[in-house]
Amino acid sequence: MRIKSILLAFFTILTFVYDVMGQAKQPTIMVVPSDIWCIRNGFYTEVNIDGETIKSMDYAKALQENSDIRVLISKMGDIMASKGFPIESMEQRLKDLATDKSYLSLVTSKADGSSIQETEIDILNRIAQPDIIMDLDYEIKRIGPKKQISFNLTAIDAYSKKIISGNTGVGSEANVPITTLLEEAVLSYMDNFVYGLQNHFNDMFAKGRIIDVELKVFDNSAIDFETEFDYNGQLAELAEIIYVWFEDNTVEGRFNEKSRTATSIIYDQVRMPMMGKSLSGKERAMDASRFVNSLVQLLQQYNIPCKKIVRGQGKVLIILGEK
């Protein structure tokens, strides 16, 4: 009886852990019309940043003026929801985006009044905070009275911007609504697509989520990364102290120091944990901003003021010398 009770308790715990992990491992997804589709259909604006002309996708205009893409994004949401993946509403988040852009236009640097530069997708990522962006491109060809749809569906990690899954396909010729054509075409490829998504999300839980962290120094700063400080009773350059912080705080010490100078350090392939603790001690989902908070606190212990700037979801810039 004792062995039976222990086994029963073990399987009860195992079932509980499986259920919790199963729920935790479902990534949030947002379906977005691809840049190629937006440009092909004229839903973009051109902006000049530092002398370079950049195309910024106008998603709001696309949803307002093209009923097909609006219906198709909704249908993709239904398909993914049926596979057990929660979907963020792009249309609702675009309304939040308009408000956020008005606020950001008022934010400037204390030093020189510089404004913040972000693309539409950067702001959308930051407001919605999906784990994965599903890039949807499609074309409809008319063959006599019938229609045929070709599509390209690409899943992109919203943090690392890496492609994690993708499928291209062509549907059959039929005289039916385009939503039906898309559903038939996509569903035949969806199992492999979802398998790739889940594998990526499992990898993030096991090895951490990939982000970039960049550290810079203001021109008027009294210190740089070669300045020496006391670290546990020995003198060490600030760059080395920061390096140790990354060793201690990344998942299994996984990160790459891409470059280091006296005034700049760039870390990429930084594997931050998916979960962390809030100020109250409760476990909560980790994001790039919260991940570097203890690094900022470490710098402040050495009386180094610094400004933290979050760019999109997967990149944090820390500038030393001013808050």
Disulfide bonds with the S-S distance in Angstrom:
none
